[in-house]
Amino acid sequence: MVCLVFKYASISAAVLVGLYAGLLGLLTTSSFQAHVVYLHKIQMTWFKDLDIPESFGFLRCQTTPFSIKSPTGGMLYAWHILPIELYRQHEPALLAEPAGFALNITSRFGFKLLRDEPDARLIIHMHGAAGTVGSGYRVPNYRALSAGQPSKIHVVTFDYRGFGRSPGTPSERGLCLDAIAVVDWATKVAGIPPSRILIFSQSMGTAVNLAVSEHFALQSPPIVFAGAILVAPFVDVPTLVATYRIAGSIPLLSPLARFPVLFNYFQTFIKETWSSKDRIAGYIRANEANGETYRLILIHAEDDYDIPSHHTEVLFWHAVNTMVPRGITYEELEEVKDKSKRDLGAAGSLMEWRTENGVVREEVLKTGLHDVVMGNPVVTMAVMRIFEAVDPSFN
Ligand SMILES: *[C@@H]1O[C@H](CO)[C@@H](O)[C@H](O)[C@H]1NC(C)=O
């Protein structure tokens, strides 16, 4: 009897190892990697129509679905979301508008409220892997983004190529081009100056955010936005796969990470590295060299089971290491943090690093998971902190 149990146990263990080996084999192919990194085929809004934002809890004509042309020809599906107090002020005019997808967004009243109001602010939202603009905690996230100044803060959110209704296949370069196209839409079509634009991002979106922020900072003349918020960012894909758990539970490569030789070999197959650690450094280096003002806020919950908060600590170190002219080691920074980190008790801890030009802020929360945190007041505060730093009268 006991023998039998052992026999079956060993058979199923062998099957599991076999399945895992098969998964690893698949993972070395770039198309499967794309599915694992972007999870773009997992929509999570299957039974709802994105063209009916009311079904996601918005008021009639509060959110306008429209599209932005991507540089490679495809259309990027987007939502323009009005903040609630602005909506209240203009409710009769908005109710008189046609609902649903706008073929020509510039003809919509809501768009004019964004373009023609010199005090309007715009948050460009770059979402994480999987899903669409309407998935999960993204809708409460949009509310939190504008809650601090609900008559002025608009949100534009979009699906990258291959996600939701945006055609195509995701890739590192493609996603960056898409996000750049959305920023160009904001500055050129909506006519919002960079000082009134903030880029918010979560999870995979943080990598897109840093790539785009660095891209614009490197232009001549440089273009630097009011600031960037990174919720649950990661160092790069090779570091991420060592710890990532799909849906917080299925380990991807962590079993392999125990065998460094095998793991390093496997990492050589990762073609798209999304190196946020290099991009955060490149962004800061460019701004320091150009004397441009920059503001970055990194937020991460300690109970994030998808991406451990250690990623934020490492990214923060890469940022500070660039801000300090002679550099600083991770251990040295830890010592400084031990002395000057602000302890907020059950809310977590806070550390800020400033130069004459910029500020990078690290907020490590005790709770918030990977995505719930997006809808929490800490996000509203981060937005207001950035907009108020640009213009103290914005409060
Ligand atoms: C879109 O609407 C605006 C404002 O109503 C108008 O000026 C413009 O010609 C329209 N564009 C197209 C392509 O129809």
Ligand as a Chemical Component Dictionary entry (heavy atoms), coordinates in Angstrom:
data_LIG
# 
_chem_comp.id                   LIG 
_chem_comp.type                 NON-POLYMER 
_chem_comp.pdbx_formal_charge   0 
_chem_comp.three_letter_code    LIG 
# 
loop_
_chem_comp_atom.comp_id 
_chem_comp_atom.atom_id 
_chem_comp_atom.alt_atom_id 
_chem_comp_atom.type_symbol 
_chem_comp_atom.charge 
_chem_comp_atom.model_Cartn_x 
_chem_comp_atom.model_Cartn_y 
_chem_comp_atom.model_Cartn_z 
_chem_comp_atom.pdbx_ordinal 
LIG C1 C1 C 0 -13.437 66.563 -36.443 1  
LIG O1 O1 O 0 -14.187 67.525 -35.754 2  
LIG C2 C2 C 0 -13.655 68.839 -35.793 3  
LIG C3 C3 C 0 -14.454 69.718 -34.839 4  
LIG O2 O2 O 0 -15.831 69.519 -35.007 5  
LIG C4 C4 C 0 -13.620 69.325 -37.234 6  
LIG O3 O3 O 0 -13.059 70.613 -37.289 7  
LIG C5 C5 C 0 -12.798 68.359 -38.068 8  
LIG O4 O4 O 0 -12.860 68.718 -39.433 9  
LIG C6 C6 C 0 -13.310 66.929 -37.900 10 
LIG N1 N1 N 0 -12.409 66.010 -38.556 11 
LIG C7 C7 C 0 -12.819 65.065 -39.377 12 
LIG C8 C8 C 0 -11.760 64.202 -39.974 13 
LIG O5 O5 O 0 -13.993 64.857 -39.626 14 
# 
loop_
_chem_comp_bond.comp_id 
_chem_comp_bond.atom_id_1 
_chem_comp_bond.atom_id_2 
_chem_comp_bond.value_order 
_chem_comp_bond.pdbx_ordinal 
LIG C1 O1 SING 1  
LIG C1 C6 SING 2  
LIG O1 C2 SING 3  
LIG C2 C3 SING 4  
LIG C2 C4 SING 5  
LIG C3 O2 SING 6  
LIG C4 O3 SING 7  
LIG C4 C5 SING 8  
LIG C5 O4 SING 9  
LIG C5 C6 SING 10 
LIG C6 N1 SING 11 
LIG N1 C7 SING 12 
LIG C7 C8 SING 13 
LIG C7 O5 DOUB 14 
# 
